[in-house]
Amino acid sequence: MNIISSDIQISEALVRRYDKSGPRYTSYPTADRFLDGFDEVEYIHYLQQRASDPGSPPLSIYIHLPFCQSLCYFCACNKIITQDHSRSAEYIRYLRREVELLAPHLGEKRTVSQLHLGGGSPTFLNAAELDELMRLLHEYFDFSDDAEFGIEIDPRTVDGPIMHRLAGLGFNRTSFGVQDFDPQVQLAVNRIQPVKMVETTLQASRDAGFRSINMDLIYGLPKQTLASFDVTLDHVVRLSPDRIALYNYAHLPSRFKAQRLISAADLPSAEERLQIFLHAMQRLLDAGYIYIGLDHFARPDDELNRARLDYSLHRNFQGYTTRAECDLVGLGVSAIGKVGRSYSQSTRSLKSYYAHLDAGRLPIEKGFGLSSDDVLRADVIMTVMCSNPIDFDSFNRRYDIDFKTYFSKELSELEPFREGGLLEADDQGIRVLPTGRLFVRAMGMVFDRYIGQPTGSTYSRLI
């Protein structure tokens, strides 16, 4: 089977050739390389550097809201399953403490161009708690007129009035966790949400004025077949979200306790997964979606596709984005941030998170200070991940290097990708070809100097 469009041709043989495991590169170095020795003192050092730099970029804020009312068996996120809604009120009080500790180190320049609420289920919070959270943010930060306000939605927890309330708070982008519409698959992963429920919530989002709606799908789930997922795609195409993320389910029960509730015997075989993926990609292309890269698709008029066309696409911990590089401030348990030449991550335990804040300390558990080589390689890898062209002269001027000499080994390792029609390379630079957008993770690994070093993480398959 071949995936064929005007510019993309992908065969099963090509997929199998590059279907190995590797990072998703939402950062470089990747989060599994973060060091335990990076603590609050290190974090504050980079915050203060930012505060003293008049040329520092705007802020992006990510808030992790970990609570869910029920357990989805496939989920690998850091979450807390509870029916006790008083816990979210307590959590917001601690978020205020974290912001109060953080703010003095940010200086006066606190312009925010991007906000994202993830989880868990952000809509576990009730309307009053969402109001309180947004008041807190507006108290300490200034939001740009064109700021993106994104929130992840569990369709089972919202209705039309809630979507209008969110829009009234400034939210203009939303992402729906759908995964699969088949009732048997939903039962197998303990996430029951009929098509009508999603359709009603999606329409409410449009009525409320959300300018971009994403839908998350997962292939490789238990009880899933090529025929059943084709029906799911019928519904997806009819509902016509602006963006679609088509994720590969990674079954890692040794790491994620919830996945032990899934029977491995119910999972589609590797061959079935491949067929589901290829068929889904073909159907989305045929429906008019543009392939952005990795597992992301967008409508031709969506900002994500316009950024792909003019090479302004970026990538961060939230995935692909149209926003230029920001300093990312992570708030909440397990949240990851990026400030200057550093990454940081808060403690993953809620008890530890509260204990840090009770003691008047920022809850940083690990992080990473980037060397000059790390910064250079991060730029190269993220450029590749966004399928933006690598212009050697531009990198030479920016980093005072000779790209072809500095990366002579890596350029030779890219030769099979060039021979396979996945990229073009000449004396001026490198350009990922349309078919190559599916394989950018493998290309990025070529420039990753840590990839051969031991890590406690198990990476997902590239396809």
Phi, psi and omega in degrees: 000137177242139169272118186231126168226192181296335182226001183237126175225112184234122179259162176299321181298321180293318178298313182297327182298324185248012183275075175241184180266149179184169181292160176268350176053057164277352171205163167217128351301156183286161189300334179290351178264357180299149187252140181293335181288348179278116187231195182303321182298315179296317181300313180298324177304313181287326175298317181290325173301316179297316183298329182271356183261111181294343180262013182295146183286170175293172182262148165241137182243129171245130177242122179267120179246101198277353191276141174223147179282333181215162186266123170269123190294334183279346195290134177247012181280162174279106187222163177231119181270122182201150172260357183273100185283353175290341182292328179289326177296318177296320182298319180295325176298322179285328173300322177298317178300318181297315179296320179296325177285326184284318191306317182300338182268355182271346183075197184275337184274099183232039179286129182249127178253353184206133175228135178222129174256122180231181184193207020053197178234102179305329180280010166295329177293141176277176186300317181296323180290322175297318176301314182297319180298316181291325175298319178301313182295317180292336178291326187248347183230154174253125181263134178293157183298331182255024184298142173272128174244107183248147179214138176276135187243130166264109185303341181284349188243007184227165174218184182303310179302323179294319180296320177293324178296317178298317178298321178296335177276356177110354182291133182230358177225142179217155178230125181263127173276101181257308179071299181195141180268351184291128183301323181291321177294316179300320178296320183291335180251005177061045176220090183267115177210098183302158180305317183299323179299313180294317180300316181296317181291321178297318178294323177297324177297317179294318180297328181281349176101011176300129187270350177211129180236123178255149176233125177270130173238153177230130173252148183100012180281161180298145179071001183278136176230168177301318182292318182292322181287334176296323177293319175303317180295328174303313181294318181298313181298320179293320181286335170055058173295160181290325182225153177224133172248121184250093188268151175268124178289126177257111182272102183230068185297337178290335180262325187241109188303320183300328183290347176290346177276358176260129178280125179300333180293338181274351183282142175296151179292168178301321179294318178296319178300316180298317180294321178298314181297311182298319180294318180297318180297317179297317182295320180292321175296316180296331180279359176101002177285150177260135178279117182275318182152159182051251183239025186246138179229153180210155174296150182303327182269003180286148180302328181297319178288322178298323177292325176297319184289324182260013175063030177255011180293141178232169180219135176214198185293343175268002180101213180285142181214157178267354184275143176295171183305130177236162165275122185264123175256119177263131179238142179101170183300133176067005183293142179254140177231164175220112180235120182058229181263049181210153168242150177215153177221134178284161180302143182276345181268130178296321179299315179292322178301312179295320182296318177302312184290324176298329180272003179077026180243143171293139192275046183281128182254326181202171179179195184201128172265124187277135172281173177299322178294321178298316181298316179297310182294325176300318179297315180296312184295316180292329174296316177296316183299331179268004182057027174278148182291143173263111177264116185302315182299320179298315178293323179299316181290320185290325187241004179055052178228171164253105189306314185293332176279314183299320184247036182299318180296314182295321180296324177291327179287343177278351185303318177300327177293322178293315180296330180276003178077024182261339176208163173247142178218136175213193183291344182267333182169197183231140177223123176288129179277162184308314179297328182291345181298336177287341190243021184293333177298317179295322178293318179299325180299333179299326183266000184272107183283349179267351194299332180272355183273147183301145176214153179280355184270153171248117183280154176282165176293148181294328181243000000 
